[in-house]
Amino acid sequence: MTTNTTTIQEKRQGYFGQFGGAYVPPAIADKLQNLAEEFYRIKKDKEFEKEYIELLKTYVGRPSPLFYAKRLSEKVGSKIYLKREDLNHTGAHKINNTIGQILLAKKMGAKTILAETGAGQHGVATATAAALFGLKCKVFMGATDIERQALNVNRMELLGAEVISVTQGQGTLKDAVDFALGYYIEHPDAYYLLGSAVGPHPYPEMVGYFQSIIGKEAKKQILEVEGKLPDSLIACIGGGSNAIGLFKEFLDDENVKIYAAEGAGEGLDSGRTAATLNLGKRMVFQGADSFCLADEDGNPIGSYSIAAGLDYPGIGPEHAHLNDINRVEYHGITDKEAIDAFKELSHLEGIIPAIESAHAIALAMKLLKNKNEVTIVNLSGRGDKDVVRM
Ligand SMILES: Cc1ncc(COP(=O)(O)O)c(C=O)c1O
């Protein structure tokens, strides 16, 4: 966990230590290479940055507040600050990434935007950004997720997107990504707006970059109120975009401990989980060398979590790396623990979290009991979509 390790390894383009890369068919290899070049170009482009930041400010409503959760803190015995990504336009962190990528897509001349979605938050954020820029939008969503996140399906359709039900496999996020990648290979002129820090290069790096606004703001905000860095950070992990968005800015601050909550579903030993870094194996999965849940022969298997956004057997390569170098600790949080935290936060603070974000709250309640630490928990989204199921 040294600064040098992180910095040197990240220099191998598309890799985080030994993980990452772009394992894709030739039909899209050139497209992704071109996308990577365009991404590196806009990263240095001050005009692009100005346009992006202006939209985050006036359209998304950034900076999102850092809220001191007093009653939760008293109950837990540590000082808990919530980074309020739930207050963003469309209700989650996903919009930070879609605004960045849609600006890039527009500059690259795209007419149609493709996206996958699990909880529907990325689908809504993509449909929103596409409407804002007058682009056609197709969202692929597993049939199981369409049922359990119905509110977001209605929102996407109202925003003018076509929602395509994916019935293959378990009808969850993995299947939606498989289908979207397949569709993209057949329609390489479309722009594939991936919603998490997963998949082939440049997506993990690009999504992490657009989400890093979370940690940049949080660092400034905590220094303002506490006059020092936090003792720890906590976020939930599906593919890993809200987590890397918060963590990135603090990775070189060695005294800041970093924890992430994977969906442990019915328990780490139950066979029904989404706890990839706790239980998975290293493999090439959906375009990148990372970790994935696997059977005894090493073949990828499906996942389970009550939270559609965490119900994904893979994980972004940067997280595989951060786990490998022991910079971040990855813990499993069960459905039950998440539901309890969902109710606890609602009662104690008047904030109904997304069931995904409730996993991060549950981990804070578990790890920080009477520790008297200052921590920032990323409240990645709001719970409107989950209210009817709890
Ligand atoms: C509110 C919320 N939090 C977290 C996630 C997990 O995604 P990621 O790990 O990319 O942040 C999702 C995914 O849909 C989500 O909707």
The ligand as a MOL file (V3000), in Angstrom:
LIG
                    3D

  0  0  0     0  0            999 V3000
M  V30 BEGIN CTAB
M  V30 COUNTS 16 16 0 0 0
M  V30 BEGIN ATOM
M  V30 1 C -28.0030 3.6840 -5.4740 0
M  V30 2 C -26.9720 2.7460 -5.9920 0
M  V30 3 N -25.8780 2.5390 -5.2490 0
M  V30 4 C -24.9130 1.6850 -5.6650 0
M  V30 5 C -25.0280 0.9810 -6.8470 0
M  V30 6 C -23.9400 0.0350 -7.2170 0
M  V30 7 O -23.2130 0.4260 -8.3340 0
M  V30 8 P -21.7160 0.9110 -8.2170 0
M  V30 9 O -20.9650 -0.1560 -7.4760 0
M  V30 10 O -21.2690 1.0440 -9.6290 0
M  V30 11 O -21.7050 2.1900 -7.4870 0
M  V30 12 C -26.1620 1.1700 -7.6560 0
M  V30 13 C -26.3130 0.4670 -8.9280 0
M  V30 14 O -27.3060 0.4900 -9.5780 0
M  V30 15 C -27.1580 2.0740 -7.2050 0
M  V30 16 O -28.2710 2.2980 -7.9220 0
M  V30 END ATOM
M  V30 BEGIN BOND
M  V30 1 1 1 2
M  V30 2 1 2 3
M  V30 3 2 2 15
M  V30 4 2 3 4
M  V30 5 1 4 5
M  V30 6 1 5 6
M  V30 7 2 5 12
M  V30 8 1 6 7
M  V30 9 1 7 8
M  V30 10 2 8 9
M  V30 11 1 8 10
M  V30 12 1 8 11
M  V30 13 1 12 13
M  V30 14 1 12 15
M  V30 15 2 13 14
M  V30 16 1 15 16
M  V30 END BOND
M  V30 END CTAB
M  END
